[in-house]
Amino acid sequence: MEDLVHSMNDMTEHFNDHTCATCKHDFEYRDDVVHADQKSYHQACFCCQLCRVPLNPRHYFEWDRQIYCERDYHVVKRRVICASCDRPITSNITPIKALGRSYHPGHIKCYRCYCPLTEKTGAKERQQRVYCRKDYKDLFLPKCRSCNRPVEKEAVSAVDGKLQGKWHLKCFGCHTCHEPFPDNTFYVFENLPYCRRHYHQLNNSLCRSCDDPIEGLVLKPSRAGGSILLASLAPFAKV
């Protein structure tokens, strides 16, 4: 039995020494032979099975009895490849995904500020260009008319179109006193929102006697000394 085992080992060594592990053809005495990991290859056969790049016997990868370069080894194992450095993105790294490709963090830069994009900076696409989250907001999101910062989520605008633009919910209030509008009703003057009192103050429509805003029917002295009954309704809008 021991002799049989030795005989089988001799046959295996003979196969490895005289047959190419890739093409399975026998070597001829003029062939250049590469030995790697107890296997033998024609020199021309010792290459990546995908890209056909010649391999280094000290640095190659094997998968399902086929040999590959490092990049294609990860491709066949369905790992993600960085579109910038062409190297695999290991499972412990969250790739930056942009323009239909994946990148190592820091291997793609913001189109505007050139900062390396990471999970912290974020990556947003616009017209085939990639921006960090900050620059994307600054360039493409509407600005609050009060604080001039980007409006991302909840926004306030006039449903009747009498007031143009958007505001953060916390920023929307009278342009003079900055107080909010409890009943969502406000007055518009030169495309800005005002509370009732400050609107009338701008329009010089506060009563000279009681200092309250004048709306509705108003008595205005005439040149003849009498009084004229006028109808005055301040414009207002709703959100």
Secondary structure, 3 states (H helix, E strand, C coil): CHHHHHHHHHHHHHHHHHECCCCCCECCCCCCEEEECCEEEECCCCECCCCCCECECCECEEECCEEECHHHHHHHCCCEECCCCCCEECCCCCCEEECCEEECCCCCECCCCCCECCCCCCCEEECCEEECHHHHHHHHCCEECCCCCECCCCEECCCCCCCCCEEECCCCCCCCCCCCCCCCEEEEECCEEECHHHHHHHCCCECCCCCCECCEEEEEECCCCCEEEEEECCCEEEC
